[in-house]
């Protein structure tokens, strides 16, 4: 079992920055990939960024050059640094872990990010 806890969301004006954190606990050695997803009201949940156990990263096209995913293995934490935020970045952001041979999905509870003046 893996438990994921997100933090760092909030209200920020357009052009601002936020850093989200996802702390993993439990059977973390079996995690293959940590993803950040987001879901705006009335829309589907979309992949924003991913980091593999080997350190490879992937970004959605609309956040490339603005968002950076990173990890601190000593703290079992994955971060999502979000810069030059836009109103369309407003969503609930979820941390997701793909675990084991079957890539079973674990989810955090989500953290709200609101970009508004």
C-alpha positions as CSV (number, residue, x, y, z in Angstrom):
1,X,0.0,0.0,0.0
2,X,1.1,3.5,-0.8
3,X,-0.2,6.7,0.7
4,X,0.2,10.0,-1.1
5,X,-0.4,13.4,0.6
6,X,-0.4,16.6,-1.5
7,X,0.1,20.1,-0.2
8,X,1.0,23.5,-1.5
9,X,-2.1,24.6,-3.3
10,X,-3.7,28.0,-3.0
11,X,-4.8,31.2,-4.6
12,X,-2.2,33.0,-6.8
13,X,-2.5,35.9,-9.3
14,X,-1.8,35.3,-13.0
15,X,2.0,35.2,-13.6
16,X,2.6,33.9,-10.1
17,X,4.2,30.7,-8.8
18,X,3.4,27.8,-6.6
19,X,5.2,24.7,-5.5
20,X,3.2,21.6,-4.9
21,X,4.5,18.7,-2.8
22,X,3.5,15.0,-2.8
23,X,4.8,13.0,0.1
24,X,4.7,9.2,-0.4
25,X,4.7,6.7,2.4
26,X,4.3,2.9,2.7
27,X,5.6,0.5,0.1
28,X,7.4,3.2,-1.9
29,X,10.1,1.0,-3.3
30,X,7.5,-0.5,-5.7
31,X,6.6,2.9,-7.2
32,X,7.5,3.0,-10.9
33,X,6.2,6.5,-11.8
34,X,4.9,9.5,-9.9
35,X,2.5,11.7,-11.9
36,X,0.8,15.0,-11.3
37,X,-2.7,15.2,-12.8
38,X,-5.2,18.1,-12.7
39,X,-8.9,18.3,-13.0
40,X,-10.9,21.5,-13.7
41,X,-14.6,21.7,-13.0
42,X,-16.6,19.8,-15.6
43,X,-13.4,18.5,-17.3
44,X,-11.6,15.2,-17.4
45,X,-8.5,14.6,-15.3
46,X,-5.4,15.2,-17.4
47,X,-1.8,14.3,-16.9
48,X,0.4,17.4,-16.2
49,X,3.9,15.9,-15.5
50,X,5.5,12.6,-14.6
51,X,8.8,11.4,-13.2
52,X,10.0,7.8,-13.3
53,X,12.0,5.9,-10.8
54,X,15.0,6.4,-13.1
55,X,14.5,10.2,-13.1
56,X,13.1,10.6,-16.6
57,X,10.5,13.4,-16.8
58,X,7.6,14.1,-19.1
59,X,5.3,17.2,-19.4
60,X,2.1,18.0,-21.1
61,X,2.5,20.4,-23.9
62,X,0.7,23.3,-22.3
63,X,2.9,23.3,-19.2
64,X,6.3,22.7,-20.8
65,X,8.8,25.6,-20.0
66,X,6.5,26.7,-17.1
67,X,6.3,23.6,-14.8
68,X,9.1,21.5,-13.4
69,X,8.7,18.1,-11.7
70,X,11.5,17.0,-9.3
71,X,12.0,14.7,-6.4
72,X,13.9,14.5,-3.1
73,X,14.4,10.8,-2.5
74,X,15.6,11.4,1.1
75,X,12.2,13.0,1.9
76,X,10.1,10.6,-0.3
77,X,8.7,13.8,-1.9
78,X,7.9,14.8,-5.4
79,X,7.5,18.5,-6.2
80,X,5.7,20.3,-9.0
81,X,7.1,23.8,-9.4
82,X,4.6,25.9,-11.3
83,X,5.7,29.3,-12.8
84,X,4.0,31.9,-14.9
85,X,0.6,30.5,-13.9
86,X,-2.4,31.2,-16.0
87,X,-6.1,31.2,-15.1
88,X,-6.5,28.1,-17.2
89,X,-4.2,26.3,-14.8
90,X,-6.9,26.5,-12.1
91,X,-7.8,23.0,-11.1
92,X,-7.5,20.4,-8.4
93,X,-4.1,18.8,-8.7
94,X,-3.6,15.2,-7.8
95,X,-0.5,13.1,-7.1
96,X,-0.6,9.6,-8.6
97,X,1.7,6.7,-8.2
98,X,2.0,3.8,-10.6
99,X,3.0,0.8,-8.5
100,X,4.4,-2.7,-9.1
101,X,4.2,-5.0,-12.1
102,X,0.6,-4.1,-12.9
103,X,1.2,-0.3,-12.5
104,X,-1.6,-0.2,-9.9
105,X,-2.7,3.4,-9.4
106,X,-2.6,5.1,-6.0
107,X,-4.1,8.6,-5.6
108,X,-3.7,11.5,-3.2
109,X,-6.6,13.6,-2.0
110,X,-5.8,16.5,-4.3
111,X,-4.9,20.1,-3.6
112,X,-6.8,23.1,-5.1
113,X,-4.9,25.6,-7.3
114,X,-6.7,28.8,-8.2
115,X,-5.1,31.4,-10.5
116,X,-7.1,34.6,-10.3
117,X,-6.6,38.3,-9.8
